[in-house]
């Protein structure tokens, strides 16, 4: 005989079960997250003074990556999701970036510079 689930109301057994109260993970310390995001924004803005193109690209895209991970983990609460969700998201973003690259590559490679409008 099955044990009665206290979270399922009678007549609604077919509905999704409400997780128990001890499943609550709490909120991250939003103040630290905001301070980190502001610090990374300042680093991005100060990157205008970097003279090396490679270092500039790494700095701008690196801070953008860290900022997006902070937002996804803390504000979207993905830190509590299983690894499978992260893997699916990684490959979806990778596919989108590759499709974007291969879709735009002919425009960069096949159009002669002297024919491009100025």
Backbone bond lengths (Angstrom), bond angles and torsions (degrees), N, CA, C in turn:
res aa  C-N    CA-C-N  psi(-1)  N-CA   C-N-CA  omega(-1)  CA-C   N-CA-C  phi
1 X - - - 1.448 - - 1.535 108.94 -
2 X 1.326 116.37 133.96 1.458 121.19 -178.69 1.518 111.31 -73.72
3 X 1.342 114.49 145.79 1.459 119.19 176.73 1.514 108.70 -77.70
4 X 1.304 115.72 144.53 1.463 121.12 178.46 1.518 109.93 -73.32
5 X 1.293 115.44 133.08 1.458 120.31 176.26 1.524 107.51 -90.36
6 X 1.334 117.86 121.58 1.470 119.85 -177.51 1.522 113.35 -70.50
7 X 1.338 118.11 -11.66 1.452 120.88 -177.21 1.523 112.84 -92.56
8 X 1.318 118.02 -5.73 1.454 121.41 -179.94 1.519 108.69 -102.86
9 X 1.336 115.40 125.30 1.456 120.02 179.39 1.524 109.30 -78.83
10 X 1.318 117.87 147.01 1.463 120.29 179.15 1.532 110.66 -59.44
11 X 1.312 115.03 134.06 1.448 121.21 -178.61 1.511 113.49 90.33
12 X 1.328 117.47 -10.47 1.466 121.24 -179.64 1.525 110.90 -116.55
13 X 1.295 117.36 30.79 1.455 121.08 -178.02 1.524 112.48 -63.76
14 X 1.323 116.67 -23.52 1.453 120.64 -179.64 1.527 112.47 -80.30
15 X 1.318 118.44 -10.42 1.465 122.40 -178.38 1.531 110.79 -80.67
16 X 1.313 115.63 169.51 1.457 121.44 178.53 1.521 109.01 -69.76
17 X 1.301 115.35 138.15 1.460 120.76 -178.15 1.526 109.41 -77.88
18 X 1.314 116.88 134.30 1.455 122.54 176.91 1.524 107.99 -74.45
19 X 1.348 118.18 131.07 1.465 118.50 -179.63 1.523 111.07 -67.21
20 X 1.293 116.93 154.04 1.465 119.69 179.07 1.522 111.58 -64.52
21 X 1.312 115.39 161.39 1.461 120.62 -175.34 1.529 112.28 -66.24
22 X 1.319 118.60 -25.08 1.461 119.81 -178.51 1.535 112.25 -78.82
23 X 1.337 117.72 2.84 1.451 122.21 177.30 1.532 111.62 -83.47
24 X 1.318 117.88 -5.43 1.455 122.89 -178.80 1.525 109.57 -69.64
25 X 1.335 116.94 128.04 1.455 121.53 -176.70 1.524 112.97 -95.08
26 X 1.298 117.51 -14.10 1.451 120.15 -176.52 1.520 111.09 86.50
27 X 1.302 115.61 173.70 1.461 121.31 179.99 1.520 109.37 -101.76
28 X 1.328 116.53 149.22 1.469 118.52 174.01 1.525 109.32 -71.41
29 X 1.302 115.48 166.91 1.458 119.52 176.23 1.530 107.25 -77.90
30 X 1.331 115.20 99.00 1.454 120.73 -174.34 1.527 112.71 -64.53
31 X 1.314 117.64 -28.29 1.459 120.15 179.99 1.529 110.61 -63.04
32 X 1.345 117.16 -43.65 1.465 120.15 178.05 1.519 111.58 -65.17
33 X 1.311 116.72 -37.27 1.466 120.23 179.76 1.526 109.98 -66.62
34 X 1.320 117.49 -44.66 1.469 121.07 179.12 1.530 110.94 -63.54
35 X 1.329 117.15 -41.65 1.464 120.37 178.82 1.529 110.05 -63.17
36 X 1.330 116.93 -41.51 1.468 119.95 178.37 1.523 110.69 -65.18
37 X 1.338 117.93 -40.96 1.462 120.68 178.79 1.526 111.46 -64.63
38 X 1.315 117.41 -40.03 1.466 120.76 178.68 1.533 110.27 -67.51
39 X 1.332 117.41 -40.37 1.473 120.45 177.89 1.527 110.52 -63.07
40 X 1.323 116.99 -40.89 1.463 119.60 178.27 1.530 111.44 -68.44
41 X 1.329 117.03 -32.90 1.463 120.42 175.36 1.526 110.67 -64.51
42 X 1.323 116.43 -42.51 1.462 120.52 178.89 1.535 110.22 -63.60
43 X 1.331 116.33 -40.46 1.464 119.37 177.44 1.528 110.35 -62.42
44 X 1.325 116.59 -41.36 1.468 119.70 178.23 1.524 111.51 -63.18
45 X 1.327 116.58 -40.46 1.461 119.77 -179.81 1.516 112.18 -70.09
46 X 1.328 117.00 -35.60 1.462 120.48 179.34 1.522 112.22 -76.93
47 X 1.314 117.48 -8.68 1.461 119.92 179.40 1.524 111.67 -68.22
48 X 1.300 117.28 -9.19 1.463 120.65 177.21 1.528 111.30 -63.73
49 X 1.323 115.98 -22.62 1.460 119.98 -178.43 1.524 112.95 -88.00
50 X 1.323 118.08 -3.20 1.469 121.86 178.97 1.525 108.07 -78.99
51 X 1.315 115.99 132.74 1.462 119.63 -176.30 1.528 112.81 -93.16
52 X 1.311 118.20 -26.11 1.466 121.15 -178.95 1.531 110.00 -80.09
53 X 1.325 115.97 126.63 1.470 121.15 -178.98 1.525 110.71 -64.44
54 X 1.326 117.03 -40.87 1.465 120.65 -178.88 1.520 110.34 -66.15
55 X 1.317 117.12 -45.77 1.458 120.82 178.43 1.528 111.02 -64.69
56 X 1.307 116.69 -37.66 1.464 121.06 177.72 1.527 110.83 -62.09
57 X 1.329 116.62 -47.25 1.466 120.36 178.94 1.515 112.20 -61.95
58 X 1.328 116.16 -44.80 1.465 119.64 178.58 1.524 111.37 -62.96
59 X 1.302 117.01 -40.01 1.458 121.20 -178.71 1.533 111.82 -67.07
60 X 1.315 116.53 -47.38 1.465 120.41 -177.89 1.529 111.42 -67.51
61 X 1.325 115.90 -48.94 1.460 118.49 -178.56 1.523 111.96 -72.44
62 X 1.325 117.51 -31.64 1.463 120.33 176.58 1.517 112.14 -65.75
63 X 1.339 116.85 -44.87 1.465 118.90 178.17 1.529 111.01 -67.72
64 X 1.328 117.61 -34.97 1.466 119.99 176.97 1.522 110.65 -64.68
65 X 1.324 117.24 -39.18 1.460 120.92 178.21 1.521 111.18 -65.22
66 X 1.321 116.87 -44.97 1.470 120.21 179.82 1.530 110.54 -64.78
67 X 1.332 116.86 -40.81 1.465 119.87 178.32 1.519 111.46 -63.47
68 X 1.323 117.00 -42.06 1.467 118.73 179.92 1.524 111.28 -66.91
69 X 1.321 117.85 -37.46 1.466 120.13 177.01 1.528 110.74 -65.41
70 X 1.320 117.13 -41.06 1.473 119.72 177.30 1.526 111.24 -60.68
71 X 1.315 117.26 -44.02 1.464 120.53 -179.20 1.526 110.72 -66.41
72 X 1.325 116.55 -45.12 1.465 119.65 -178.71 1.526 110.90 -64.04
73 X 1.322 117.11 -44.42 1.469 119.51 -176.53 1.526 112.65 -70.62
74 X 1.319 117.64 -39.28 1.460 119.16 -171.06 1.519 113.87 -98.37
75 X 1.318 118.03 -44.03 1.458 119.13 -176.67 1.521 112.36 -87.09
76 X 1.333 117.44 -27.41 1.462 120.17 177.93 1.524 111.08 -98.15
77 X 1.337 116.73 -1.53 1.467 123.96 175.92 1.517 112.88 58.27
78 X 1.323 116.85 35.74 1.462 120.02 178.29 1.515 112.16 -80.29
79 X 1.310 117.58 -5.72 1.451 120.30 -179.68 1.525 110.68 -65.61
80 X 1.320 117.00 -21.19 1.468 121.20 -178.41 1.522 112.79 -98.98
81 X 1.326 117.19 1.17 1.454 120.13 179.89 1.525 109.75 -80.83
82 X 1.315 116.72 155.24 1.467 118.78 178.31 1.525 111.81 -69.47
83 X 1.312 115.14 162.90 1.458 121.70 -178.10 1.522 111.80 -60.68
84 X 1.305 117.27 -30.80 1.453 121.99 -178.55 1.535 111.31 -59.01
85 X 1.326 117.93 -39.82 1.463 122.02 178.42 1.529 110.11 -63.70
86 X 1.331 117.35 -41.15 1.459 121.32 178.54 1.523 110.98 -64.47
87 X 1.334 117.09 -39.88 1.461 120.59 -179.67 1.526 110.49 -65.95
88 X 1.328 117.05 -44.24 1.462 120.80 178.28 1.530 110.29 -60.23
89 X 1.318 116.85 -44.68 1.463 121.29 -179.34 1.527 110.90 -64.22
90 X 1.331 116.87 -42.35 1.468 120.33 179.75 1.526 110.77 -59.40
91 X 1.317 116.97 -48.03 1.458 119.46 -177.84 1.535 111.82 -70.62
92 X 1.316 118.31 -30.64 1.462 120.28 176.20 1.526 110.46 -66.80
93 X 1.332 117.05 -44.57 1.471 120.63 178.38 1.524 110.32 -65.88
94 X 1.323 117.19 -40.31 1.456 120.64 177.74 1.532 110.93 -61.62
95 X 1.325 116.78 -42.87 1.461 120.68 177.59 1.525 111.25 -62.51
96 X 1.318 117.62 -42.64 1.467 121.64 179.66 1.529 110.34 -63.41
97 X 1.333 117.34 -43.02 1.465 120.11 179.16 1.525 111.44 -65.65
98 X 1.320 117.38 -41.32 1.467 119.57 177.68 1.525 111.45 -65.90
99 X 1.328 117.29 -40.80 1.460 120.29 178.23 1.529 110.40 -64.62
100 X 1.314 116.92 -38.80 1.459 120.78 177.50 1.525 110.45 -64.38
101 X 1.332 116.07 -44.05 1.464 119.74 179.62 1.525 111.10 -62.88
102 X 1.329 117.24 -50.26 1.463 120.04 -177.42 1.523 111.87 -69.61
103 X 1.320 117.51 -24.10 1.457 119.60 176.22 1.511 112.72 -76.44
104 X 1.327 117.28 -30.19 1.462 120.83 -177.94 1.522 113.13 -98.36
105 X 1.328 118.01 -15.46 1.462 121.10 -176.74 1.530 113.09 -58.11
106 X 1.334 120.09 -44.07 1.473 118.34 179.20 1.524 112.52 -60.79
107 X 1.321 117.30 -32.47 1.461 119.02 178.80 1.522 111.47 -66.19
108 X 1.313 116.73 -35.46 1.460 120.18 -179.98 1.516 112.12 -79.09
109 X 1.305 116.48 -35.66 1.453 120.46 -171.21 1.524 112.93 -90.69
110 X 1.318 117.77 -36.32 1.458 120.53 -171.37 1.529 114.31 -91.59
111 X 1.327 117.14 -19.83 1.465 119.35 -179.44 1.528 108.26 -86.28
112 X 1.296 115.96 124.15 1.453 119.75 -179.87 1.540 108.56 -73.42
113 X 1.307 115.41 144.06 1.455 121.09 -175.28 1.525 110.97 -61.74
114 X 1.330 117.67 -38.42 1.453 119.28 -177.35 1.517 111.88 -72.77
115 X 1.324 118.54 -16.87 1.465 121.19 178.18 1.523 112.74 -91.05
116 X 1.302 116.31 -16.47 1.460 119.92 -178.33 1.520 109.86 -71.84
117 X 1.338 116.39 139.20 1.478 118.21 178.52 1.515 111.37 -65.89
118 X 1.310 114.87 147.09 1.469 119.31 -178.30 1.492 111.16 -103.02
